[in-house]
Amino acid sequence: MLQIFPEMAGQTIKTMSQDFFRTVLGDLSFSEMGLTYSHEHIVIDDGYVTAKHPEFLLNDVDKISKELKNFHDAGGRTVVDTMPANCGRNILKSVEVSQRSDVNIIVPTGIHLEIYYPENHWRYSISEDKLTRLFIADIEEGIDELDYSGPIIKRTSHRAGLIKLATGDGPFTEHQELIFRAAVNAHLETGAPILTHTNFGRQALEQARLFKKLGANLEHVVLSHVDRAKNVAYNRSVLDLGVRIEYDSIFRWRKEEPNYSLQLLEQLLPYYPDQIVVGMDMAKNAYWKSYGGGPGLNYLIETVPDFLKAKGLEEYNQKLFFENPKRLYSFIDPPRKL
């Protein structure tokens, strides 16, 4: 099997202090985070998934840089990329895009849904301990230049700033629970935040309960796509457990149906002002203006503040785009060492 972290043997993992977030270009203070989109897909390089689904291909540095530069010009400063290990991540392209656009990019370690990997992938045979140390190496040492797709590991100096995991429609498998444990292990060791994928909000409540059981710091755990569940009571039950949730379907609802994402914001922000963040989740190139599509990355900046103002909720704009991401994506003092 591919040797994931041979260079870590005998090394001591360093602890970290609070009050910073980690980008591909280095650690930055809170004052430099600015307006933040909390769930994006900035680079998806050619590979297993894009061969079957070319609509997910996002690997043109010129086009990506152009879109992000427009985002910066509109006031955007930070984006959270959500493609974890070996499913389209390309750290060198992420670095170049960040440098060219002046937008901070937080890139994850972690493991995505099973559909993003071939059936014989190493994710299915790696142990919990080795997967934990893979995540820690991405966070502490640097992301592999070939993203674990080659015969050797060549770590760059560019490090992961969060941990990503994902579940599907049904109950968790033993394999998925192993990934949860490895993610929480690395989170508790390094202080890195955790972001998850849910399918249309399914299993969000179960995810939150498992994170609580495993001892994660729930103020630094965010569950994505929960607005797709539509139901206010369900979203409340997830929030009541103490995790953060992320809404990214504001532009996806059909014109003939309610905008459930905006409805949820209207009904929940007054009660959970510190626990909700937003993003675009533009994983398809057809969503990008620079690829000839739409609505483009600036959509949230152009629509959400006006919606909140119309509803008398303009005070929560600062929470959604500035204060909540700042707290969520900061590193915490790690409570233990492995």
N, C-alpha and C positions, 0 to 999 in steps of 0.2 A: 504494500500500500504506500501511497505517496507520503513521504515524511514531512509533516506540516511545520514543525518547529524545532529542527535539530539545533539551531543556533541558540536556543534558550537554555540548554543544559547548563546547570551550575550558576545561572544568573539569578540575581535577587530582583524581584519586582519592586519598583519604587512606588511609594504612596504619593498622593496628590493633595493639594490644598483646595479649599472651596473657592467660589466666586470667579470661575472662568468657564468658558465653553471651548470645545476643541474643533478646529476647522482643519481642512486639508493643508492649509498654509501655516498652521500652528495654533497655539492657545491664545485666546483673546479675552480681555476683561468684559464685564457686562456692558460697559458703556459703548462698546463697539458692535453689539449685536443688532441694534436698531429694529426696524420693521422686519418681521420674520414670518415666512411661510413654513408650516410645521410638517408637511408631508409632500414631497415632490419626487419626481424622477428626472434627474438632470442628465445623467449618462447611462445609457443601456447599450453596451457594446455588442457587436455581432457574436453570436454563439448559439447554444442549444435552443434557447427559447425563440430568438429572432429568426432562426432558420424555419421554424414552424409558423411564427407569427411576425412577419416583417413589419407590421404596424407598430411594434414595440421598439423598433430600432431607433436609437437616439445616440448616434456616434459621430455626427458632423460637428466638429469643434467650432467652425465658423458660424453655423446656424445657431448652435446652443449659446455661444458667446453673444451673438446679436440679441437673442431673446432676453438673456440675463442683463445685458447692458441697458435695454429698454426698461427692464424691471428696476434697475438701479436708478435710472433717470427719473422714474416715477416715485422714488422714495424707498424702494426695497433695498435691504441690506444683507439679509441672511436667508438661506434656504436649507432645508433638511432633506438630503437625498436619502432614498430608502431602498437602494439595491445592495443587499449584503454580499457575503462571500460567494464567489464563483458562479454568479448567475447574471453577468453583464456588467459588473463593476470594473472600471478601468481608472485606477487612481491617477495615472499620469495625465489622462484627458481631463479629469476633474480638476487637477491642479492648474492646467493650462487655461481652462474655462474660467476658473476663479481669478486668476491673474489678469486675464484679458477683460473681464467684466467688472472687477472690483466688488463682486458679490461674495460674501463668506459662504462656504459650502461645508456642511457637516455631513460626513460620509460614514455609513455604518459598517460594523462587522456583523456577524450573525448568519442565520440560515433562513431562506425564504420558503414558500410553499413547495411541496413535493413536485408539482408540475413544472417547476423551473429547472429541474435536474433530471438527467437520465436515470434509469432504474438501477444501473450498476455504479452509481456515484459513491464516492468515499463517505458521504454524509451518513450512509446507512450502516457502515461498518465501524465508524470511529467511536471510541468510548467517550463517556461523559467527561472524564478527566482530560483526555486529549482535546476534546472539543472546547472545554473550558479554557485550556491553555492556548488554543488557537485564537479564541476571542481576545484573551489577554494580550497575546503577542500583537494582534492588529491594533489594539488600543495603546499599548505601552512601547512597543518596538517600532512598528510601521507596517503598512500594508504591502503585501507581495506585489511586485511589478507585474507578474503574470497572473495574479489572483488565483493561485493554487491550481493552475491549469497546465503547468509544465513539469518537467522531471526534477527541477531544483527550485528552491525558494530563494528569491532575491528581494529582501525587504527594502523598501524605500524609507525615507525619513518622514513620510506623510502618514499620519495616524488616524484611526477611526475615532469618532466622537460620540458614538452611541452603539447600542446592540439591537439588532432587528430579529424578530421571529414571527412566525405566521401559523395560523390554524385554518382549517377548512369548515365545511358545513356540519360535520358530525362530531361525536365525542372524540376527545383526544386519544391518539394512539400512544403506545409505549414509546415509540420513536419520538413523537412530538413532546412527550413529557420529559424525555432525556434532554431535548433541546431547551426546554424551559429551565431545567435544573442547571444546565451549563450556562445559560444566559444569566440566571440569577447569581450563580457562583462568580461569574466574571464581573457582574454589577457590584456585588458586595466586596470583591477584591480590589476593583479599580475605582469605583465611584461613578462609572459611566452610566448614563440614563438608558432606559429601555423603551423601544417603540415596537408595537405589534401590528400585524395585519389581521383583520377579521373579514370573513366573507359576508358582506351585507350586514355587519354587526352580529352575525351568528357566533355563539360561544364567547361573546364579550364578557358576560357575567361570569362564566366559568373561568375565563382567563384571569379576571380580576381576583376571583377567589383563590386560584392557584398561586398567583403572585403573593397574595397575603399569607397563604400557608407556608410558602417558601421563604418568607421573611424579607422580601424586597421592600425598598423604600418607595411606597406608592406615590409619593409626591414627584417621583422621577420616573414614573411608568406611564406611558400614554398608549391608549388603544385606538386604532384608526378605523375609519369608515363606519363608526357606530351610528351616524345619521342615516345610513341606508336601512337601518332597522325601523325608522320612521316613528316608532311608538315612544311617546313622552315618558310613560311610566317605566318602560324598559330602560331608557337612558338614565332616568333617575336612580333606578336600582343599581346600575353600574357605578354612577357617580357617588352614590351613598357609601360604597366600599372604600372610597378615598383615592382611586386612580384618576388620571387625567384622560380625557377623550378628545379625539380630533375629528372634525367635520371637513369633508373635502368633496361633497357632491353638489355644492350650491349651483354649479353650472350644468349639472347632468339631468335634472328633472325635466320631463317633457312639458311643453307649453300648456297642454290640456290638463295637467295634474298640478296639485299644490307643490310648492317648493318646500318640501319637508325639512330640509336643512335650515332654511331661514326661520321656519316655524319653531324648530327646536331651539334655535338661538334666542328667539323672542321669549319663549316660555321658560327657558332654563338659565339664561345668563343672570337674571336677578337673584336666583337662589344658589347658583354655583359659579360665581364670577371668577374664581381662581382656578377652575378645573377644565376649561374648554379652550382649545386652540383650533386654528383652521389652516387649510392648505388647498392646493389645486389637484394634486395627484395626477399630473398630466403624463401618464405612462405611454400614451399613443402619440406618435408624431403628428397625427391629424389634428391634435389639440393645439399645436404650436403655430403661431403666426409666422415664425421664421421658416417653417417647413411648408408654408402655404395654407395652413389650416386656421383653426380658432377654437375657443375664444382668446387664447393667448394667456401668458402668465400674469399679465397685469389685471386680469378680470376681477380678482378680489379687491384690489386697491380701488378699482373703479366702481364697484357696486356695494360692497358690505358697509363702508362708512355711511353712504347715503341711506341704505336700508335702516341701519341703527338710528340714524338721526330722525328719519321719518317715524320711527316707533318710539321716540323719546328715550332711546337707549344709547346715545352717543358716548356716554361715559365708559361703556364697555369696549369701545374700539381700542383703547389703550391696553386693556387687558388681553384681548384676543391676539393682537399683533406684536405687542411689546413685552408687557409684564409677565404674562403666563409663560411664553416661550423662554424668557430669560431664566425663570426659576426651574422650569421643567428640564431644559437641556444643559443646565449647569452640572458640573461634577460635584459629587458629595465626598466628604471625608470617608474613605472606605473603613468599615467597622471591623474588618478581619483580614488576615493574610492566609493564603493557602499553604 
